[in-house]
Amino acid sequence: MKAVRVENGRPTLVEAETPQGDGVVVNVVSASICGSDFHLMEMGAVEGRIIGHEFAGTTPDGTAVAIEPTIGCGACGYCVAGERLDCRSGGSLLGVRADGGMAEQVLVDPAMLVALPAGLAVADAALVEPLAVAAHGIGRVGVSAGDRVAVIGAGPIGLATVAILRDRGIEPVLFARYDHQKIAGEALGASLAGDDGFDVVIDAVGTTASIAEAVERIKRRGRIGLVGATWQPASIDMNLCRNEVSIVPAMGYSGVAPNRDFDQAARVLAERPDIAKIMVTHRFPLDGVVEGFATAADRAAGAIKVLFEI
């Protein structure tokens, strides 16, 4: 089967063995590129691995599914509670510790299957994963009705955060870098203008500069939700302490069916098909892996979400 494996630090189209073993073989229909894929390749953490943790497809009986790619033992207290990334044996993801979804087929644990709502196209359902990340981050920071909320950063996770907030009846103010991101944010329901003094600021970037901006925009004793991963050490200034601001980090997703972050994300995407039209800017066949990753790496040129149709 065709697959994208990391070789010498680069995503490479290869002919791989068809997966076999215990679990469910999913025929992959869509898989998208995550910004973390670039960091993991640079770190050498996925060398020799078939990558991809944002994907959807069909099971042998034809059921359309997204995949919650978290790997855990399945038996410890964390796993039973739906917190597999906190697994006592060491949680991880498909595409990182085991072969992932940028392939024609992938073998998954049945617990990873998330049945798609009626009407949600499998070709768009790779977006369920980033929407689940956003849902988890919003839940962690505790956004409530009536909160004034800002989102810093309008990459895929920032825009997914806007979409989930709008589903909850909240119109966030979005602070974006590029014009095409601002257009997408407005189309998803964000405002582009708002005073500082927010109750909640969600940082979807995860750098020293973005955290400083969040601290500047938050009100005293406000809450910052950090959904952007800090791949490099980030610094904070004295204003965080002086204003008694809380920072609440979030990573991945959690929950037990039918109330997983993935379940909520799938529902939102099914109810708002325009989300995929707005966020997916480029689609490639798996053969277009080199062009696809080059496109995804150039945010300034207009890419938001790059997706492989398989």
Protein Blocks (a to p, Z undefined) as FASTA:
>chain_A
ZZdddeehiacdddddddededdddddfbdcddfklmmmmmnopmgoiaehjbdcdddfk
opacdddfbdcehlamklmnopaklofnopadehilpccfbdfbdcddfklpccddehia
fklmmmmmmmmmmmmmmmmnopaehiacddehjafklmmmmmmmmmnopacddddfbfkl
mmmmmmnopafbdcehifbdcdfkopaklmmmmmmmpcehiacddfbccfbacdddfklm
mnopacdddehjedjdfkbfklmmmmmmmmmmmlmmmmmmbdcdfklmmmmmmmmmmmmn
opabdcddZZ
